[in-house]
Amino acid sequence: MLESALEKMAETILGLDEPSLTMLLEKYKKRMERFEPSKTWEKAVIIFFIINAVRAKNYIFNEQILQKPQAEPEKKPKKKPDLKLVK
């Protein structure tokens, strides 16, 4: 049940837009820095790290994509083979 709940949360988070999340980062960072023993503070910490997790995931994903070798373009078949008649 716990794993299922985490997977649902991950699916929801993956659907969020990184630029929109990044705009909220400073807001939650400030809330997190003003410690108070409350649920509001705890939520701010979790949200701050979720935003950073999405950013880190996207960074790693993009780095891996850039490191993959590009597929070589297919060579066009020649009309005549490059063969010579040898006697």
N, C-alpha and C positions, 0 to 999 in steps of 0.2 A: 504494500500500500504506500509506504513512504517513497519507494523508488518510482512508483507510478505518479505520485504527486510531483516529484522533482522533474520527471520527464515532461509532464504537462507544463510546468513552469518554464522549463527550458524551451519548449516549443513556442510558448507565448513570447518569451524574451527574444527568440530568434526572429520573430515577426516584427520587432520594433526597429525603427529607423535610427541608425547610428548618429547622423547629424542632429536629429531631434533630441536624442539622449544626451549628446555632448553639450547641447545648450543648457541642460539641467544639471550638469556636473558641478559647476561652481556653487549653485544653490545648495546642493546636498553636502558638498564639501564644507561649506560654512556652517551648516546645521550640525554636521558631525564634529567639527572643531569646538563647538560650544557644548561641552559635555553636560548632560543632566540625566539623572537616573529615571528615564521615562521611556515608554514605548515609542514615542515620537522620535527620540534620539536613536533608539535601536533601529527603527525603520530607515532613518536617514543613512545610517552606516551601511545597512544591507543594500539600499538603493545605490549608494555611492559605489560600492564594490560591484554590483551588477552592471552598472554603466561601464566601469573600467574593464570588467570581464568581457563585455561585448566588444569594446575597443581592442583589447588584447587579442581576442579571437579573430577579429577582422584583420589585424596587423599580421598575425601568423599566417592566416589563410592567404593574404595577398603576397607575402614573402614566398610562400611555397609555390604559388602560381607563377611568380616571376622566375623562380629557379628551375622550373621544368623546361627541358629543352624544347624548342619550337620544332614542330614537325616540318621535315623538309618538303618543299613543294615537289609534287610528282613530275617526273620528266616526261615530256611529250614523246610519244613513240616516233621514231624517224620513219620517213616514207620508204626509203631504201636502206637495206642493211649496209653497213660499212665492210663489205667483203670484197676481196679481189680474187680473181681466178688465177690460180697458180698451176703451172704445168710442169 
